[in-house]
Amino acid sequence: MRVSKTTIRAVNALTARWAGAACGGTVFSAPGVWPLLALLADGAEGAARAELADAVGLPTDQSAAAARELLAALAAMRGVDAALGLWTKRTVELREAWAAGLPAEAHGVLTGDLAVDRAALDAWAAKRTGGLIESMPLALTDATELVLASALALRTEWLRPFTEVPMESAYWRDRVPLGLRRETALLDRIGVADTPDGHVTELKVLGDAAIDVHLLLGEERMTPAQVLGAGVGILDRRHPVVPGDRLPYGDPGPGLRVERTRSTRPRPPTLDVTTVAYDLTARHDLLRLHRLFGLTTARDSTHGHFSGVSPFPLAIDSAEQATTARFGALGFRAAAVTGLGATAGGLPDLRYLTTTVTARFDRPFAFLALHRHSRLVLAAGWVTEPQPFPDDRG
C-alpha cells in the first residue's frame, strides 16, 4: 500500500521539528508518534483539537484516515513491522465511529491490576519489536483509563557489507572505535549538500529491503538539529546536492577528500568509506515537549478533551517513546515503542591514474533511516558514542 506524499511530508516535518530539540547521542521515530497524534486529533475538541492539528500538519477531518494509511503502508513495507495497540478500562466506552477506524485486534482491556496490565503491555512491546524493546515506555497508574500505543521495528541487511577495522580518530582519541570500511565504484552514493547552515556530506547506505540509512556529517560548527534538519531538507529536495562523481578535487565537503591516485592497473573511480558502528538507545518524555506534539491543552486534567473518542472525560497524563538503533557491518536494526524509549612485494609500476573519493565519519554525525521509494523517515538520530573495537582495552 502506498502512502500519500502529503502524509510523508507531514511525518517528515515532525521529524525535522523534533530534530530541533535533539542534543547528545539520541534516536527517535516520528512515525512512531505521528499516527497516535493524528488519531487523537480526530477525536479531540476545542483547543486540544487545534493544537494536535498543528502538530500533525493536516486538517483534523483528514488526520484519522492519514494515520490509517500510514500504519497500513508501514505494515506492508518489506523489513518493517508496525502495530497499533489500544487498551481501556471497562468503564471507558468508545465512540463507535472513532473505534471503527482502528484494527479490531488492536483493542485490549486494562484490568486495573497494575502488575497484570504492566506485564501485558510489556509483552506486547517485546513481541511487536522482535525483542528490541522489552517494555512499554509508559507510566501506568491506578488512574490510567486508556493507553494508545504504537510499535515500529525495521531491519535491513546491507547490499554491500562493511569490514570491521579499528578506527583512529582525533575526536575519539581516548578510545579505539569499531570502524566500518568498504570500497565501491559507485561514487553517487556520496554527495555534498549546500544548506543555509553549512555544507553537509551525505552517504547513502543501501539495504536489501528498500530500507536505507543516510549518514550525515556537517561542518564542525553545526549543531545536531541543523545537520538532521539538513538531512530532511535533502530528502525533500530543498537543498542542492553535488554527487560524488562531480565533486572537485581537494576537500569539497566535511570528512571528504577527492584526489587523483596512481595504480598498478586500470581501475574505475573508487569511493573509500570509513564510519563507525553504533548501538543507541533513548527514551523520550513527549510531554516535556508538549508544544511540539500538540499536547499542551490535552494535559489539563480538570476536564476531558476527547469527546470524539469517548463520552468518558479523558486527558493525557503520560506520553513516552523508547527507541533503539544498531548500525553494524552487516546491517541496521531499529525499533520504537510509543505510548501516549597487504604490503607491496617490491616496487610497483604505478603507470595508471584513477580518482579516489575518501570519506571518513570520524566525529559525531547524524543518520536517517528511511524507506527508499517513499522517502519516509522511519528513524533518526545523532551518534556521539561509537561502539568500541573489540581489542580496545581502554
Secondary structure as UniProt FT lines:
FT   HELIX           5..19
FT   TURN            20..21
FT   STRAND          26..28
FT   HELIX           30..43
FT   HELIX           46..56
FT   HELIX           60..76
FT   TURN            78..79
FT   STRAND          80..89
FT   TURN            90..91
FT   HELIX           96..99
FT   TURN            100..101
FT   HELIX           104..106
FT   STRAND          107..110
FT   HELIX           114..128
FT   TURN            129..131
FT   TURN            142..143
FT   STRAND          146..158
FT   STRAND          163..166
FT   TURN            171..174
FT   STRAND          177..184
FT   HELIX           187..189
FT   STRAND          190..195
FT   TURN            196..197
FT   STRAND          198..205
FT   TURN            208..209
FT   STRAND          211..218
FT   TURN            220..221
FT   HELIX           224..235
FT   TURN            236..237
FT   STRAND          241..243
FT   HELIX           244..246
FT   TURN            254..255
FT   STRAND          256..263
FT   STRAND          270..276
FT   STRAND          278..285
FT   HELIX           286..289
FT   TURN            290..294
FT   HELIX           297..299
FT   TURN            301..302
FT   TURN            307..309
FT   STRAND          320..327
FT   STRAND          331..339
FT   STRAND          352..360
FT   STRAND          365..371
FT   TURN            372..374
FT   STRAND          377..383
FT   TURN            390..391
//
